[in-house]
Amino acid sequence: MNYFLKANKNLLTYSLIILFVIPIFGFNFFISFIGNILLLLFLIPLLLLVLVFIGFNSYKSKINTCSNCGAISLGLSETCMSCGTDLKHISKNNQLDKKPSESTIEVKAEEVK
């Protein structure tokens, strides 16, 4: 019997906790406690996803694209760092928001020898 208690110490501990907690607080308390823990486990990642989404949209709204050279800046400066064009007059419709089918790409063909 002594060997059984040493080998199954965790099982005995959890069994005693359950046998004392359920009669004192009730089975309803135990079920609601487990339910609240599971609810927190699902809501915390959801809250983190919402915070990441808000941060990404905030970061995306600060990005400016130079209309002259096409350089991308974070919107902290008033002039383009590449060509010096004034960035104040850039419309909020950045090139990042355009659909790829609306953009025109010029390609020059060269003969490879």
C-alpha positions as CSV (number, residue, x, y, z in Angstrom):
1,M,0.0,0.0,0.0
2,N,2.8,2.4,0.8
3,Y,4.4,1.8,-2.6
4,F,1.0,2.6,-4.3
5,L,0.9,5.9,-2.6
6,K,4.4,6.9,-3.6
7,A,3.9,5.8,-7.2
8,N,0.5,7.6,-7.7
9,K,1.1,10.8,-5.7
10,N,-0.3,13.0,-8.4
11,L,-3.4,10.9,-8.9
12,L,-4.0,10.9,-5.2
13,T,-3.5,14.6,-4.9
14,Y,-5.9,15.5,-7.7
15,S,-8.5,13.0,-6.4
16,L,-8.4,14.5,-3.0
17,I,-8.7,18.0,-4.4
18,I,-11.7,17.0,-6.5
19,L,-13.4,15.1,-3.6
20,F,-13.1,18.2,-1.4
21,V,-13.7,21.0,-3.9
22,I,-16.9,19.6,-5.5
23,P,-18.9,19.0,-2.2
24,I,-17.8,22.4,-0.8
25,F,-18.3,24.6,-3.8
26,G,-20.7,22.5,-5.9
27,F,-20.5,20.9,-9.2
28,N,-21.8,24.0,-11.0
29,F,-18.9,26.1,-9.7
30,F,-16.4,23.5,-11.0
31,I,-18.0,23.5,-14.5
32,S,-18.2,27.3,-14.7
33,F,-14.6,27.6,-13.5
34,I,-13.4,25.2,-16.3
35,G,-15.6,27.0,-18.8
36,N,-14.1,30.4,-17.9
37,I,-10.6,29.1,-18.3
38,L,-11.4,27.7,-21.7
39,L,-13.2,31.0,-22.7
40,L,-10.0,32.9,-21.8
41,L,-7.9,30.5,-23.8
42,F,-10.0,31.3,-26.9
43,L,-10.4,35.0,-26.3
44,I,-6.8,36.0,-25.6
45,P,-5.6,34.9,-29.1
46,L,-8.6,36.7,-30.6
47,L,-7.8,39.9,-28.8
48,L,-4.2,39.6,-29.9
49,L,-5.3,39.2,-33.6
50,V,-7.5,42.3,-33.3
51,L,-4.6,44.3,-31.9
52,V,-2.2,43.2,-34.7
53,F,-4.9,44.1,-37.3
54,I,-5.3,47.6,-35.8
55,G,-1.5,48.1,-35.7
56,F,-1.1,46.9,-39.3
57,N,-3.8,49.3,-40.6
58,S,-2.2,52.1,-38.6
59,Y,1.2,51.4,-40.1
60,K,-0.3,51.0,-43.6
61,S,-2.0,54.4,-43.4
62,K,1.4,56.1,-42.8
63,I,3.1,54.8,-45.9
64,N,3.6,57.3,-48.8
65,T,4.7,56.6,-52.3
66,C,6.6,59.3,-54.2
67,S,4.8,60.1,-57.4
68,N,8.0,61.1,-59.1
69,C,10.4,58.2,-58.4
70,G,8.2,55.6,-56.8
71,A,10.2,55.4,-53.5
72,I,8.2,54.4,-50.5
73,S,8.5,56.4,-47.3
74,L,7.0,56.0,-43.9
75,G,5.4,59.5,-43.9
76,L,7.5,61.1,-41.3
77,S,9.3,63.3,-43.7
78,E,7.9,66.1,-45.9
79,T,10.2,65.4,-48.9
80,C,11.2,62.2,-50.7
81,M,14.5,60.9,-49.6
82,S,15.5,59.7,-53.0
83,C,14.6,62.6,-55.4
84,G,13.6,65.5,-53.0
85,T,10.0,65.8,-54.3
86,D,7.5,67.4,-52.0
87,L,5.3,64.6,-50.4
88,K,2.6,66.9,-48.9
89,H,0.6,66.9,-52.1
90,I,0.4,63.1,-52.6
91,S,-3.1,61.8,-52.6
92,K,-4.0,59.1,-50.1
93,N,-4.6,56.6,-52.9
94,N,-1.2,55.0,-52.7
95,Q,0.1,52.6,-55.3
96,L,0.0,49.9,-52.7
97,D,-3.8,50.1,-52.7
98,K,-4.1,49.7,-56.5
99,K,-5.0,46.5,-58.1
100,P,-2.2,44.9,-60.2
101,S,-4.5,44.9,-63.3
102,E,-4.7,48.8,-63.1
103,S,-0.9,49.2,-63.1
104,T,1.1,49.5,-66.3
105,I,4.6,48.0,-66.5
106,E,6.8,49.0,-69.4
107,V,9.1,46.2,-70.6
108,K,11.8,46.6,-73.2
109,A,12.7,43.5,-75.1
110,E,16.4,42.9,-75.9
111,E,17.9,40.2,-78.0
112,V,20.2,37.9,-76.2
113,K,23.3,36.8,-78.1
